[in-house]
């Protein structure tokens, strides 16, 4: 593992109990950060904290990141425990219903926008002012390769992730002179439980379209995310880092 220095930094990772989020939490800890996990799955969060064995450097709160009041409560609890927030990694989200656009339930459209896009907006909205006041911050939004290219059978998810890319670029420009940098990571098919839950035909469609001929591993996504969350990322903001195994079409 390459050495990234996050010593003395406090990172919040949303959806950090499993999958890509868990890998990001583990790499943040290995890089010297103190980490707060925000996740609605209390049991899985407790399990992850126990498994990672990070002592007093890792804690978790049950926070619904689609609820502004819960985010405000979570911020109060996180800052009380570990002081100011230096790093925010917005990873929480879900894939949703796989179907043609005209067959998509309206409820799934609304749910995908809320879970994948509104959550990132709300967390950025809550944390960015604190970072600007401190004169330092790193925000990393986990988008998706689906947000960069045509993705059949999953229009709501793709639209939401395209929105994540858009707010990343917008916020990056808005805070560019404040010491806060904002970037996104766009994974392709990644070897997680979420991918395992996809219908076999849809999963095969994603995997077969990746020129590397394999799925991306969560640790590979975490490596980019944690670099973007570090001081080493000093001149890059508003970027979208592709890790799709060559799948992107632009």
Buried (B, 14 or more C-beta within 10 A) or exposed (E): EEEBEBEEBBBBBBBBBBBBBBBBBBBBBBBBBBBBBBBBBEEBBBBBBEEBEBEEBBBBBBBBBBBBEBBEBBBEBBBEEBEBBBBBBBBBBBBBBBBEEEEBEEEBBEBBBBBBBBBBBBBBEBBBBBBBEBEBBBBBBBBBBBBBBEBEBBBBBBBBBBBBBBBBBEBBEBBEEBEBBBBBBBBBBBBBEBBEEBEEEBBEBBBEBBEEEEBBBBBBBBBBBBBBBBEEBEEBBBBBBBBBBEBBEE
